[in-house]
Amino acid sequence: MKELFQQIFGPLDQSYCNYFLFLSILGFVLLVVFLISFIAVGVSQKKPLDFYLGGVSIALTYLIFGYFQNRLLHSMCAGTLIK
């Protein structure tokens, strides 16, 4: 029974750190896609200032949670599980 719990809930090896690397890359790509489409819509439709302020706040939130947080978790994971 103890082996079953260890297998299900025990620590994972370093290869699982790539999950955070993948999420970090995905977050960065989505941030770039958002910024390109945001700027294209803003310029082509001549949006007011509040449109740009909202877009910047969304981009900063995406940058912090979609990219930086997963990059930090990947660094911590890889740094603590050095083989």
Secondary structure, DSSP 8 states (H G I E B T S, - for coil): -HHHHHHHHS---GGGGHHHHHHHHHHHHHHHHHHHHHHHHHHHTT--HHHHHHHHHHHHHHIIIIIIHHHHHHHHHHHHS--
